[in-house]
Amino acid sequence: MSGWRDRALAVWTWARGVEGEVDDRIAAIGGWLVEHRPRTRAHWTIAALCLLVAVGAVLDYLTLPPPIPSYQAVRANWKSSEAWLYDRHGVLIDSSRVDFDRRRLGWTTLDKVADTTRQVLVAAEDHRFYSHGGVDWLATMGALRDRLQGRKSRGASTLSMQLADFLSPDLARPGARGWLDKIRQMRAGLAIENGWSKDQILEGYVNMAGFRGEAQGIGAAALGLFGKTPDALSRDDALMLAALLPDPQANAVTVARRACRLSHDQDCARFEGEAYSMLGPARSLALDPGLAPHLAAKLLTKPGLKVTTTLDADIQKIAIEALKRQLQGLGSSRARDGAVVVLDNASGDVLAYVGGIGGNSTAPAVDGAGSYRQAGSTLKPFLYAEAIEKGYLTPASILDDSPVQLDTASGLYVPQNYDKGFKGPVSARSALAGSLNVPAVRTLLLVGVDSFRDRLRDSGYRGLVEDGDYYGYSLALGSAEVTLLEQADAYRSLANGGRWAPVRLTKDDPHPAAKPITTPQAAWIVADMMADPNARAVTFGLDSSLRVPFWAAVKTGTSKAMRDNWCVGFSDRYTVAVWVGNMEGDPMRVVSGISGAAPVWRDVMMALHADRPGKESPMPAGVEARAIRFADNIEQPRREYFLAGTGMNVIAEAPDTARPPRITNPVSGSVYALDPDIPIDRQRLAVAVSGDAVTHRLVLDKRDLGDASTSPLILPGPGRHRLALLDLSGKVVDQVVFTMR
């Protein structure tokens, strides 16, 4: 009986050791058989049955396949590595890869795969696919025979079994090559056949198979390797893909040899060249229009995400072409980058969002529409609107465009105009339309820096996070940093009667109620000032890029050191904002707002209004029109608009007698350095006094200089000096302190 005991011990040991997963109860049966050897034939029969049950239970447990999800569940849980951006009409405008672990596109249904491709893949991987139930028993027996005879066997895995591996990576884990693993895979293939149709199995296989590198699925493989869609693949393309399946990292020669064998063609010379071409640099995804890459990077944050934007693909193309044409004309030595935003005034929908066009850009990934840049003169309309709203100015008010020096905490501030010249007395309308800097600074003195800063903040300029003292008087000239999208929305508020609301980028964005920021009357008057081609003629000429054959209000701006060009304007329906410059911040060469950004603005505006010209909105209640003329012919007579109750017919510059006398030069806090290379008598300092100073005297360091109206030249020595202006009674009405070195 020792032979029986040895065999029982062997079975028990095998049961306990097979892959370490034997149920304790089954092992206990084997142990019981060792301890209780059969004594009769009946005992022998019972023992054999118990042993068979135990072995069967062990095999069933060890080869139990994992749960197989349904076709519907697999489809529902499929996540592409890409995300897609659509315009308001459902047109694809861009896509972005979000998942970098693997590359797969959207699920490709079987009807979107070329018939030839399906036939080639089935013939190459499982030619009896439609006749077996998940396991190809003929292929399995053939593989077993080859193994017993020591020959290299052809794989017997069916498409169903391979799909099971894709659905349950545990089946294909490293080292899972034993015969128990094979039985488990076969059982998984049978289970799939019980729940999936043949077409569903083939569809799942072509979507989950790995073809090359990180490309998973027929969609990613077709686009990445051939630049095609799955329904456009040729027979040779399909043969190449099938040749990749056994070894996705195979070289071109190996792939060509496999493709030739699968094709059964006599002449296979073409395959090697095709293989090298396929495995060369990855094809671009030709179906991705790439119209809004910066917005895609902003909105596409999750794999498989599909975002419908408010953009219009046609308007986006118009903006891209206009910007591309202008930058190519300027050349990379003058300006390399630009951006365009187009808004629908009524809804706030962003119709175009061009963050850049690449080209000669040295920072093509930077979003020019969302980056903060210095605003330049584009903030002036909001300054004049506030001054008009508060009654400080009218469009006809006379402002002095002459040199001015302002003492600030950071030193002397001396604003200058773009052309370095001065126009003398000008109306507020001409000052805004002509983008004159000194009148803007004088207007800021009336409004107040803090008040103007708050108005800009309320108009959507969220980058103004400091208080007014931080920006100082230069805020009138746009020293604050803003984005192009903020610019467009702020100007849109002027088009909408001074009511501001955030823009909408996607169809799911809310429609918030607009907030009144500027009064409708002030907004309308400022828009009329910006739309006046005659008012800006002195600065820009009558036939500049700002002039269009319909009503449109527009303003340009150029930042310090020629780093940024802006052109922002609106019609009754659209607001268009354009920025041109260099992303890296280096200055442009021979480019201004009128020659850089304005041509793009005009081209986009003309295209948008090809069907219907823009028209001025009706004059709101609370505004009156008058025919005016200017004393001394400062400007030509014209029709002007005023807030109700502030209108006048004759406009004159305030006479000197109406102004209190003030020392205008030198400015308090100034520091002057004597140059040893210049004769000393040619370095005298001219004293200037404004207002009626005929009866006033000047005193320098207690030394009487005489009548203040004579504008004396002084040459004080090194040190700190005090210059005072005294009236007839000897009272000091103004004084300044300056230093000579």
Order of alpha helices (4+ residues) and beta strands (2+ residues): alpha-alpha-alpha-alpha-beta-beta-alpha-alpha-alpha-alpha-alpha-beta-beta-alpha-alpha-alpha-alpha-alpha-beta-alpha-beta-beta-beta-alpha-beta-beta-beta-beta-alpha-alpha-alpha-alpha-beta-alpha-beta-beta-alpha-alpha-beta-beta-beta-alpha-beta-beta-beta-beta-beta-beta-beta-beta-beta-beta-beta-beta
